[in-house]
Amino acid sequence: MNYTTQMDAAKKGIITDEMKIVAKKESIQINQLIDLMAIGQVVIPANKNHKSLDPHGIGKNLRTKVNVNLGISRDCMNIEKEIEKLKIALDMNIESIMDLSSYGKTKEFRDRLIGLSTAMVGTVPMYDAIGHLDKELKDITEEEFLDVIRQHAKDGVDFITVHCGLTRNICKKIKNHDRLTHIVSRGGSLLFAWMELNNKENPLYTNFDKILDICEEYDVTLSLGDACRPGCIEDSTDNVQIEELIVLGELTKRAWDRNVQVMIEGPGHMAINEIEANVILQKRLCHEAPFYVLGPLVTDVAPGYDHITSAIGGAIASSKGVDFLCYVTPAEHLRLPNLDDMREGIIATKIAAHAGDIAKNIVGAREWDKKMSKARVDLDWEEMFSLSMDPIKARKYREESKPTHEDSCTMCGKMCSMRTVKKILNDEEFSLV
């Protein structure tokens, strides 16, 4: 029995190899996974040409996944450095990599990335259009935009971010609205400029069926981008953000009719008390499609620490039903992240994802914490290191400050609560002097 995409297979009741792998990873019944995929609540981004992929599922009843951004730009064109970031991200068990390359040898980098990456790979073809086509934005034709999308799909990209929901009507509201940060999405701002310069409707909106043709052919998952995501907490949950979300909900159903898998991208910057309402709204308007968010960052005043502002928002978002978190590093808003920034961003986002999974009662989430607590009770340092989200840092901290007594640390010494109670309960000799 033939199928075109993972969603098509699910609708036909066909169990793919990718489904088997995901079901095993998630400890979920294969029939439950298929049912969720058939109605669009779970996706498995898996391009037919990504041969090195170790697939992951994103969506309802699954662990919250984490994405890492990297890529070359006009100011930073060191391909080897970005490949080093990829290898570190994979070593840290990241499920998704987004190549945001916008200048230079983008195809050469993308080919190497896809060839090496066991994680799913996403791109934003709009970023690549200007450099790839080597022409001014205004002069790019609608067909040329599609050519770039087609090339990314052919190369093996598992999901693409396309800002199809930014219509001319929404653009008018942005121009006449008192939005403080206007459009902060890079892809959205480029589309806005193209539309204004050419006095035309969004080419990704008018050519949506052609994009679906490409996605269906290669089984590329659509990540419907939020061009109007808030770039500051002042702009969150405003009318242009919501109107775009309504359009994305309409496009989601059109994609599902073609068996194309869909994720919805979300905010951005947002006050902490608005996060739950935004998750509920997205799930309602976009028919429970998986939700993919950047942050959300819960305050605008912490440059250099935005991995923390993002992790706070990400933990809440994940706990309320967000399925996929895009990492944010300490360098956000300031510069391209280096290797240390990347590690910090990954760990902060993984903490947020796991905290959300505990709240959602995802299979296995609490068991991890229970094992760590048992290791602490037993004062089993090696077990604690092995269970740590960042074993290298945990071991480094302990080795930098060695205690007099191996069954304690230099914070509490012989007054360690675990040590004290353990000795008393075991009728062992006890002394604090």
Secondary structure, DSSP 8 states (H G I E B T S, - for coil): ---SSHHHHHHHT---HHHHHHHHHHT--HHHHHHHHHTTSEE----TT-TT-----EETTS--EEEEEE---SS---HHHHHHHHHHHHHTT-SEEEE---SSSHHHHHHHHHHH-SSEEEE-HHHHHHHHHTS-GGG--HHHHHHHHHHHHHHT-SEEEE-TT--HHHHHHHHHS--SS----HHHHHHHHHHHHHT---HHHHTHHHHHHHHHHHT-EEEE--TT--SSGGGTT-HHHHHHHHHHHHHHHHHHHTT--EEEEE-SB--GGGHHHHHHHHHHHTTT--EEEE--BS-SS-TT-HHHHHHHHHHHHHHTT--EEE---TTTTTS---HHHHHHHHHHHHHHHHHHHHHTT-TTHHHHHHHHHHHHHTT-HHHHHHHSSSHHHHHHHHHHS--SSTTS-TTTGGG-HHHHHHHHHTT------
